[in-house]
Structures are given as structure tokens and as C-alpha cells.
């Protein structure tokens, strides 16, 4: 009897259940609120909620929340000023943005903060593309990013009021900088994936496909030489799988299109993703990437004036192309001597 009770206790982890419920509640409320308020792009706030809940193991203190908001605001301002100053010189704008991307990725390889790098990369890769089409739209996107961050922080705080339990702290993984020669390779690999896509977006004005560029940026952020090439491939596969999941959610919504059905379907999806992410293992970043892809593709379809299925096909095709390009560059540039590397705990 005692053995059965122990097994039941082990199977039911209240802290993990709370983490799962926080995740589902957070992304659902954020997406529904943005849809109701028409805060385009509507995927920004729920994606940020997921990133914060998955990466911050406690309720974010006020100091961290203010710091996060400041990081986003400064990153958006830097990209906006850069775009405005170099708008008449698009080639120089692209070159400076590529240099910022390289330096940011190199800083990550040196063991610097990934939070700062994430938002700086998102802003530098997207805002110049929008600015070339419409400077006013670039300013609106920068404002939307800051606004979505503020909403995400508030929703994360509220979620902790309902489900306050946190999982026991794991032994923190020591941030180990990559060896000097791998740092350069890592930065070059990330730049080789992001900057050609960014250049293509600039040349053809693909502002309607910016969600794919943002998703690709998140993949590059999670590339880990010491995690192995298969882990990197899994990130790309997770991105595409998230797009496919968006179709399943869309089909479910098509049977009964209402605010209540949207809320219920997103909540169920959040529970499924949240339970897997709360495990905190090496697959958690892959599942988070898949979740973000689902939110991006689904919200893009819901906000479109065209047929939602046509938008889904277009978005998934773009995701597949970006993923195939990323895999190709990783195949060409991934270090061959990585097998002998010392693994970093996660």
C-alpha cells in the first residue's frame, strides 16, 4: 500500500502541474486578449509569455520585470534609430545590421546574456525590413513589441497568483563560453542563416512573412554546438511541427468559430505544450519552439483577410523553406570535431 502511495506521489507533481497550468493560462489569456484588442501581431504577447514562463523558474521580481521591459525598449529603439538613419542607404543598412547580428551571436558564444541577445536580434532583423517598406510601420512594430512585453509580464504575474507553486530549483547550469575557434564558427553559422533571409526580405519586401524570420531567429538563438547537431535539427523540425499543429487547431476552430471555442482549444494546446516544457529536459527548448510556431501560424491565419487555409499553406511553406535553408547551412558549417566536446549540463 505504501509503495502504491509513493508511486502516486511521484506521478503527481503539484509543482509541475502548477507550471503547466500557468503556461496554458498565460498563452491563452495573452492570445485571446490580443485578438479582442486587435493588437497586431497578436502572437507577440503569448510567445513572450511562453518564453518567460519556460525560462524564469520563479515569479519574476519587479527588478527583473522592469529590466526586461527596458531591454526590449532599448533594443527596439536601437533598431529603429539605425533604420531611420540609414534608410536612404539600404545596402549600408543591411551591412550594419549584419554586423550587429554577428557581434550579438559572438557575445552569446562568449557566455553573455541570451535575453538581451534575443530581443536585439529580433529587432535588428525585422525592424529594418519593415522600415524599407514603411517607416511608420516600423515605429508601430517597435511600439507593439514593447506593449506586448508589458502585457506578457502582467499576465505572468497574474498566473502566479492562481498557481504559485514552483518546482525545486535544479542545479544551475554553468554558462561555459565556447572555445575561441568555436565562437567564431558559431557566430558565422548563425549569421549565415539569418542574414541571407533578412536580405531576401529586404529585396522583395516580404513584410507579411516576418513571423517566419522571427521564428528562425529563435531557432538560431537555441543552436548549441555542444548540444549536438541532432538537437539543432530537432529545433528546425519542431518549428515545422508547430506549423502543422496550427492546422489541427484551425480545423478544430472551424467546426465552431467563437471566442469560447478559441479559448478552450488554445487552453488545451497550452496544457499539452506546457506539460512537456515543464519537464525541463533537453527537449524543452524544442517544444517551446514548436509552441511559438503554432502561435505564430495560427494568429497569422486568424488576422488575415484571405482564406485562413491559404495563409496556413503559405506560412508552412515559408517555415519549411527557412528550415531547409537552416539545415543546409548547419550541414556545411557545423564543426566536425564537436563529438569530443565536453557536454554542458542543462
Residue, then its C-alpha position, 0 to 999 in steps of 0.5 A: x500500500x505504501x509503495x502504491x502511495x509513493x508511486x502516486x506521489x511521484x506521478x503527481x507533481x503539484x509543482x509541475x502541474x502548477x507550471x503547466x497550468x500557468x503556461x496554458x493560462x498565460x498563452x491563452x489569456x495573452x492570445x485571446x486578449x490580443x485578438x479582442x484588442x486587435x493588437x497586431x501581431x497578436x502572437x507577440x504577447x503569448x510567445x513572450x509569455x511562453x518564453x518567460x514562463x519556460x525560462x524564469x523558474x520563479x515569479x519574476x521580481x519587479x527588478x527583473x520585470x522592469x529590466x526586461x521591459x527596458x531591454x526590449x525598449x532599448x533594443x527596439x529603439x536601437x533598431x529603429x534609430x539605425x533604420x531611420x538613419x540609414x534608410x536612404x542607404x539600404x545596402x549600408x543598412x543591411x551591412x550594419x545590421x549584419x554586423x550587429x547580428x554577428x557581434x550579438x551571436x559572438x557575445x552569446x558564444x562568449x557566455x553573455x546574456x541570451x535575453x538581451x541577445x534575443x530581443x536585439x536580434x529580433x529587432x535588428x532583423x525585422x525592424x529594418x525590413x519593415x522600415x524599407x517598406x514603411x517607416x511608420x510601420x516600423x515605429x508601430x512594430x517597435x511600439x507593439x513589441x514593447x506593449x506586448x512585453x508589458x502585457x506578457x509580464x502582467x499576465x505572468x504575474x497574474x498566473x502566479x497568483x492562481x498557481x504559485x507553486x514552483x518546482x525545486x530549483x535544479x542545479x544551475x547550469x554553468x554558462x561555459x563560453x565556447x572555445x575561441x575557434x568555436x565562437x567564431x564558427x558559431x557566430x558565422x553559422x548563425x549569421x549565415x542563416x539569418x542574414x541571407x533571409x533578412x536580405x531576401x526580405x529586404x529585396x522583395x519586401x516580404x513584410x507579411x512573412x516576418x513571423x517566419x524570420x522571427x521564428x528562425x531567429x529563435x531557432x538560431x538563438x537555441x543552436x548549441x554546438x555542444x548540444x549536438x547537431x541532432x538537437x539543432x535539427x530537432x529545433x528546425x523540425x519542431x518549428x515545422x511541427x508547430x506549423x502543422x499543429x496550427x492546422x489541427x487547431x484551425x480545423x478544430x476552430x472551424x467546426x465552431x468559430x467563437x471566442x469560447x471555442x478559441x479559448x478552450x482549444x488554445x487552453x488545451x494546446x497550452x496544457x499539452x505544450x506546457x506539460x512537456x516544457x515543464x519537464x525541463x529536459x533537453x527537449x524543452x527548448x524544442x517544444x517551446x519552439x514548436x509552441x511559438x510556431x503554432x502561435x505564430x501560424x495560427x494568429x497569422x491565419x486568424x488576422x488575415x483577410x484571405x482564406x485562413x487555409x491559404x495563409x496556413x499553406x503559405x506560412x508552412x511553406x515559408x517555415x519549411x523553406x527557412x528550415x531547409x535553408x537552416x539545415x543546409x547551412x548547419x550541414x556545411x558549417x557545423x564543426x566536425x570535431x564537436x563529438x569530443x566536446x565536453x557536454x554542458x549540463x542543462 
